[in-house]
Amino acid sequence: MVDTAVRSGFGAPSAPAQRNRRARWKDGRLLLGVLLVAVTGLAGAKLLSSADDTTTIWAAKHDLPAGTKLTGDDLTTVRVRFTSSDDANKYVAADADLKGLVVARPVDAGEFVPREAAVPEAESNRTELPLSVATGRLPSDAAGGDQVDIWVVPKTQDQAAKLMWSDVRVLQVDAVKGVAGGSARRQVLVGLDQDDLRRLPAALTAMSSGEPVLVRRGS
């Protein structure tokens, strides 16, 4: 028998449908792009948030002698980036109320105004008394503005310690000085009011044969 089937385009078997496959490598690139955009956005936001991480404080326009009343005319504002809030709090902020404040010690031109040097006018009339104190006889972090009791410890053990003054303001604490006799010392400036001056002769006599000790009062 002869196969008489007529071949035509209509009779040809149809090709199987081809489904478009997703390019998985394109999905990976898209995901990477999204991650890069997110990281860049976070980095930019952090940069903007830290761009103005500064504190505005007062600095002296010119030399300010002790007793100078603080006004905006003698000061200028500066923006400073401090490493910690404790460091920033050591200086007078630009938004602080200057009314009634005077400098308790000279402040040089361009110097940031320390809080310890800006005191109410009533306190500026105190007499300044310098003390040489062994490092083990005062708090290690003692600073201007602290309120302390000043004792004198005799060098002989058969004598009791004497309280010379109570609630005395520390005006300034210098860095550790050289070593003398194996003991480093610090220079401490304290302020005495009129009532405190009455005990000054007895205190000087006691310190000539003893050592001053500073006991800080709690805030």
C-alpha positions in Angstrom: 0.0 0.0 0.0 1.0 3.5 -0.8 0.8 6.1 2.0 -1.4 8.7 0.4 -1.6 11.0 3.4 -1.3 14.6 2.2 1.4 16.6 4.0 0.5 20.1 4.6 1.4 22.9 7.0 -1.9 22.3 8.8 -1.0 18.8 9.5 2.5 19.4 10.8 2.9 18.8 14.5 3.2 22.0 16.5 6.4 22.7 18.5 6.1 22.6 22.3 5.6 26.0 23.9 8.8 27.5 25.4 8.3 29.3 28.7 10.5 32.3 29.4 12.9 31.4 32.1 13.8 34.1 34.6 17.4 35.2 34.5 18.5 34.3 38.0 21.8 36.1 37.6 19.8 39.3 37.0 18.0 38.8 40.3 21.3 38.6 42.2 22.5 41.8 40.6 19.3 43.5 41.5 19.5 42.4 45.2 23.1 43.6 45.4 22.1 47.0 44.0 19.3 47.3 46.6 21.8 46.5 49.4 24.3 49.0 48.1 21.7 51.7 48.0 20.5 50.9 51.5 24.1 51.0 52.9 24.8 54.2 51.2 21.6 55.8 52.6 22.5 54.7 56.1 26.0 56.0 55.8 24.8 59.3 54.5 22.3 59.7 57.3 24.9 58.9 59.9 27.3 61.4 58.4 24.6 64.1 58.4 23.8 63.4 62.0 27.4 63.8 63.1 28.3 66.7 60.9 27.3 69.2 63.5 28.2 67.3 66.6 29.7 70.4 68.2 29.1 72.5 71.3 28.9 76.3 71.3 30.8 77.9 74.2 32.2 81.3 75.1 35.8 82.4 74.5 37.5 85.6 75.5 37.8 88.3 72.8 40.7 89.9 74.7 42.5 89.4 78.0 40.1 89.5 81.0 41.6 90.4 84.3 40.3 88.8 87.5 37.1 90.6 88.6 35.9 91.4 85.1 32.1 91.2 84.8 31.2 88.8 82.0 29.2 90.3 79.1 28.7 89.4 75.5 30.8 92.4 74.5 34.0 90.8 75.9 33.3 87.3 74.6 32.8 85.5 71.3 31.2 82.2 70.6 33.1 79.2 69.2 32.0 75.8 68.1 34.1 73.0 69.5 33.8 69.2 69.1 34.6 67.7 72.5 35.4 64.0 73.0 33.0 63.8 75.9 30.2 65.7 77.6 32.4 65.9 80.7 34.9 67.9 78.8 32.2 70.2 77.3 30.8 70.9 80.8 34.1 72.3 81.9 33.4 75.5 79.9 30.7 78.1 79.9 28.1 77.3 77.3 27.0 80.1 74.9 23.4 79.8 76.1 24.4 80.3 79.8 23.1 83.3 81.7 26.1 85.6 82.2 24.2 88.0 84.5 26.1 88.5 87.8 29.1 86.4 86.8 32.7 87.6 87.0 36.0 85.9 86.2 37.7 84.7 89.4 41.1 84.5 87.7 42.6 86.1 84.6 41.4 84.6 81.3 43.7 85.1 78.2 42.5 86.3 74.8 41.1 83.4 72.8 40.9 81.1 75.9 37.7 79.1 76.4 36.0 80.5 79.5 36.2 77.7 82.2 33.2 77.3 84.4 35.6 77.3 87.4 36.7 80.8 86.5 33.1 82.2 86.0 31.7 82.7 89.5 29.0 84.9 91.0 30.3 88.4 91.9 29.9 87.7 95.7 32.3 84.8 95.4 34.9 86.9 93.5 35.7 88.8 96.6 37.2 85.8 98.3 40.9 85.8 99.2 43.0 83.3 97.2 45.1 80.8 99.1 47.6 78.6 97.3 48.2 75.1 98.7 50.8 72.5 97.8 49.1 69.2 98.3 50.5 65.7 98.0 48.7 63.7 95.3 47.5 61.2 97.8 45.9 63.8 100.0 43.2 65.1 97.6 40.7 63.5 95.2 42.5 62.4 92.0 39.9 64.2 89.9 39.8 67.3 92.0 38.9 70.4 89.9 37.8 74.0 90.1 34.3 74.4 91.6 34.7 71.6 94.1 33.6 72.3 97.7 36.1 70.8 100.2 37.0 70.7 103.8 40.6 71.4 104.6 42.3 69.4 107.3 45.9 69.5 108.4 47.5 66.2 109.4 50.6 66.6 111.7 53.7 64.8 110.7 54.0 63.3 114.2 51.6 60.5 115.0 51.0 61.7 118.6 48.9 64.7 117.3 45.4 64.6 116.0 44.4 66.0 112.6 42.8 69.5 112.7 39.9 70.8 110.6 41.0 74.2 109.4 38.1 75.2 107.1 34.8 73.7 106.0 33.0 74.1 102.7 35.8 76.0 100.9 35.6 76.5 97.2 38.5 75.2 95.0 39.3 77.8 92.3 42.0 75.9 90.4 44.0 72.7 90.4 47.2 72.6 88.5 48.7 69.5 86.9 51.0 67.2 89.0 54.3 69.0 89.7 57.7 67.4 90.1 58.6 64.7 92.6 60.1 65.8 95.9 61.1 63.2 98.4 59.3 60.6 96.4 55.9 62.3 96.5 54.4 64.2 93.6 52.4 67.3 94.5 49.6 69.4 93.0 49.1 73.2 93.4 45.6 74.0 94.5 44.1 77.4 94.7 41.2 77.9 97.2 39.0 80.9 97.9 38.5 82.1 101.5 35.8 84.5 102.5 36.1 87.1 105.3 35.1 84.6 108.1 37.7 82.1 106.9 40.5 84.7 107.1 40.3 84.7 110.9 41.7 81.1 111.0 44.4 81.8 108.4 47.3 82.4 110.9 46.5 79.2 112.8 46.2 77.2 109.6 49.5 78.5 108.3 51.2 77.5 111.6 49.7 74.1 111.5 50.7 73.5 107.8 54.3 74.4 108.6 54.5 71.2 110.6 51.9 69.1 108.8 50.3 68.3 105.5 47.0 69.7 104.2 44.3 67.2 103.2 41.3 68.1 101.0 38.1 66.2 101.6 35.5 66.8 98.9 31.9 67.4 99.9 29.2 65.6 98.0 27.1 67.5 95.5 
